Amino acid sequence: MVRRRPPGTEEGWYALHDLRRIDWEAWRNAPQATRQRAIEEGIEFLRSHEALDDSEEGGSAVFSVVGHKADLMILHLRPTLEHLDRIERRFESTALAEFTERASSYVSVTEVSGYMHEDLTDGLDDIEDEGMRNYMKQRIYPEVPDANHVCFYPMDKRRGAENNWYDLPFEERAEYMSAHGDIGREYAGKVTQIITGSVGLDDHEWGVTLFADDPTDIKHLLYEMRFDPSSSKFAEFGPFYVGRQFPPEDLQAFFDGEAVPTDEDLDGDSLDVGSEGHPQTGGEDASHAHGEADDGHDEGDSGGGGRPSPGDAPHEEIDASTFTRKAGTYGVDVADGDAGYGLLFESGADEATLHEEVEELSGNFDHYDTHVKTVVTTDDDSVAVVSLWANERAANTASGFLADLPGADDGIGAALTEDEDGGESTDGNDEAESEESSGGRPSSGDPPHEEIHTDEFAHRVRRFGIDLEDHPDAGYALLFRSTTAAEDLVDEVDGLRENFEHYDTHVLTTVRADAGDTAVVSLWVNERAANTASGFLSDLSGAGPGVGTNLESDEDDDEDADAETHGTDEDDAIRGELDDLDIYAGQPHGEDVYAMVLYSEADSEALSDELGDLRERFEHYDSHVKSAAYADEHDGDRTAVVSIWETEDAAEKAGGFLSELPGIVSRAGEEESGFGTMGMFYTVQPDYREEFVETFGEVGEALDDMDGHLNTRLFVNSDDENDMFIASQWTDKDAAMAFFRSEDFRETVEWGREVLADRPRHVFLA
């Protein structure tokens, strides 16, 4: 018997989600004086608890719940259960409570676990990484964001006979959680979360509270997570409550049926905010204590976590590559985290004074999930503060505080991430491209080097004693010539190399000389990291324009050439021959489409269920045509998975996801040598289905006697028995074409015109 090791946990504040339903009939029938007293006592109760009059730590907020499940949700975070118990009883003593009844409630405690860091066993003191400790503290001692909208739901991990979360090894669970977290991090700056554990405290195992200015950001996040295996296989959900946050002072407007918060129109346009504004969590001084601006609550901006609106930020915006190099001279890797915007302020103050000021300021910044890091750093005699944030809005607000630091000069800032295509990809799954680079190096502008062919590059660096084959880990190489003597350049390059070696994508950087010529050669794991390094190398003394080469792209040149011949010219020739035979062949890989076919040993029904979730994801892309699982009509041991797309690139990307389906053993054409697989798709009229299958059997017998025939199978769509797919493998093109010229096939085509529901597709799969 294997007893699974539970991951360690660390708890923080206890949480109460108090959901109330209003007795509207009693409210309408009550005297005005009674209602006025209820409103006054309700406001006093909510205001007092938001101001933490009952405790030195925690937070409270009130929300108007949309839908029939409740009318109000009051969220309380407190250090102990005793605090929550007293809060419940205190509310019941107010006149407002007489007009409410408990719709539901949920008791839990903020939590971080060993999935976040496996060294977490007996407490946060086990974590040596100070940054990770601070991040975990932020998770278990959170500030209630003042974002417009909230979504709360409880959940469990499934313990079914087939999928049992608690039977998985820790490493597998940790991998699931890491992938799940990657999705959440894509919504940094849009959605803020408070995760609470409730094992032994309430009916489910966790409570999830999500905050966002735009409720569709919550929907998009949860929708995307549903396709992640951590959810699709193992998540069970309780009821969902969706609401809108409003300040206690708006309780009267809530009961009067007016818009809340009252500083916003129903259509979402912000109104002028009076002197009262939108109260900040933690009392009237909280905005100063947590580093928020005093310029009101900008409802029009979708930045997550309720971050304050910036004024004109006191820094100059520059391009990302220049900022990356500038921060790098101070030893800061701007990609060491989820930074979307960076700031740098140089200062004339002494380092010790600046450290003290920034430590306090950074502590306030840490209250916000949009904060990545803020550090004091030096470069020779210069001192600077580098501050990285998830988005520009949060950085602009921080910029004002950084500009007020002792001795601070005018700062610089840059957007570190952007959509290079200017919009959403429509040619398949963008997620398939997420592994483009390792080490998390930042994107740069156009790198200051020219790309040349690998053979030419290898010839140039061989002169300087570098053999690229000696560095198999290198994926991209750079060469910069310099007019500076090698011995004078060594110290400069040594300092640069020390910075490069902080990154796991760095392979080699060295100064070389030959016959009086000086060169710097730098090798990297991937092109993205090399492009960033290129900017630093171009700033070396005497450096001229550099050259670079992608060492990975040329490795497959011969294979690519073969693939081009086989996938384009040869396919075109075959299609032409088929056209001469009056057989429509469409595009290579499909009828104006491209098909990806894989084979699986899994049960067809189970595979169809798994594929269903993936198909829903594919259908978000305009380039997706169809995806289905096909079972062998004659009880063979294979199931075919077919995915059809409008572009070849999209089909190839989809193949990466399809390969993760259960029991996948190969792609079409990978198992047996020869010409490859000819795929034929037929939709049969229902009345002729049995006759079609019988005819296939007769044709199959004829195929067995043909030279060059390897294998032909009839597959049937698991969701539509009239949708047929025939996969036929041949040793060479001539053998396959001989079949299409045969009398047996010609008679079958003639007969098929009567029994097929639409025109067949003949597709070259490999």
ABEGO torsion letter per residue (X at the ends): XBBBBBBBBBBBBBBBBBBBBBBAAAAAABBAAAAAAAAAAAAAAAAAAAAGAABABEBBBBBBBBEAABABBBBBBBABAAAAAAAAAAAAABAAAAABBBABBBBBBBBBBAAABAABAAEAAABABAAAAAAAAAAABBBBBABABBBBBBBBBBBBAABBAAABBAAAAAAAAAAAAAAAAAABGABBBBBBBABGABABABBBBBBBABAAAAAAAAAAAAABAAAAAABBBBBBBBBBBBBAAAAAAAAAGBBOBAABBAAGBBBBBBAAEBBBBGEAAAAAAAGBBAAEBBAABABBGGBBBBBBBABBBBBAAAAAAAAAAAGBBAABEABABBBBBBBABBAAAAAAAAAAAAAAAAABAABABBBBBBBEABBBBBBBBABAAAAAAAAAAAAABBGBBBBBBBBABBBAAGEBBAAEBAAAAAAABBGGBBBBBBBABBBBBAAAAAAAAAAAGBBAAABAABABBBBBBBABBAAAAAAAAAAAAAAAAABAABABBBBBBBGGBBBBBBBBABAAAAAAAAAAAAABBGBBBBBBBBAAAAAAAAAAAAAAAAAAAAAAAAAAAAAAAGBBAEBBGEBGBBBBBBBBABBAAAAAAAAAAAAAAAAABAABABBBBBBBAAGBABBBBBBBBABAAAAAAAAAAAAABBGBABBBGAABBEAEBBBBBBBBBAAAAAAAAAAAAAAAAAAAABBGBABBBBBBBAABAABBBBBBBBABAAAAAAAAABAAAAAAAAAAAAABABBBBBBBAX
